[in-house]
């Protein structure tokens, strides 16, 4: 997959949409002033193992950048004692603190630089982004994406992590809206009837509706009861997607563990909150993708295959 | 065996249809466990009495809910059960005793 396709995939999946430049950048930044010597820049790069130094004025506004290649040129010309501003790049390509993750990737792709300074509205330098920072941000972000599939990488890489069909048409749509737990399960009961009417086998209907029930209950217990339950069902395949508006799952790995729950005692007394919801979903679904994060909406997509019976 | 036979054996009070087939039994108060492990046609012994019990039972395809320890369901729960064609039995026995009786009755 080309970088361009990857960026497109990210946009489509909504992956890393929570990452902007300010959350990707390193804030421990070494900068120099225009009047500093080139020799100082050389020393700083060597000491800190960095390949470029941003140059800022007295108010910390970005005015230039000096890279390793500029230092090499200066060395060749014997200009180490000159001031940095005589050697540095003046029109620096920088990112804004609120630039999206896609913008960051596009910049790396377009300009082929190893690093980008990040500035605020007033031009003040607030951080730097290197390819290592991007990679670290992706790895951090994966804590909030869960894919239950032997082919985890392939699934995420081939766009199938969340199916596109829902954008246009879902055969079954139910708006989850429950106050307390009174009406919880209504949507999955209707889904069950819908799937039965489509002629799916009893066992795949059961697996799909049980998982839908668990997801619906989660929306009612954890997400204020507001969300949607949608399904597409044909050719022996049932795809169910349950979405809510947050507050999201902070640590999906923990939430996938049997017996782990954040439900209150009152909820537990009713026989819920035993920490079996997501584990049950994993157990009964053939493919499972969960995208969430702290203070983010949660998307759960499950696929059930009649052929797996 | 049908629900009626279970009633005969347990000596319980009943709400609902008594002609459904009963093929196995399950005892638990954690709804997710019931959803994961109870099977179609089960008799389910529990002390839970709230409305979600009906939803779970309907989802799994439970034939009869046996509410133990002399507990009873509120009218709104019974109403929901009627809507879902679900049968509720009330027993004064503990879930343990009810399970034992069901076992003796031949349910596995």
Interface residues (C-beta under 8 A of the other chain):
Chain A: X181 X182 X184 X185 X186 X188 X189 X192 X202 X206 X209 X210 X213 X214 X217 X270 X271 X272 X274 X276 X277 X280 X283 X284
Chain B: X29 X30 X31 X32 X33 X35 X36 X40 X46 X48 X50 X51 X52 X53 X55 X56 X58 X59 X60 X61 X84
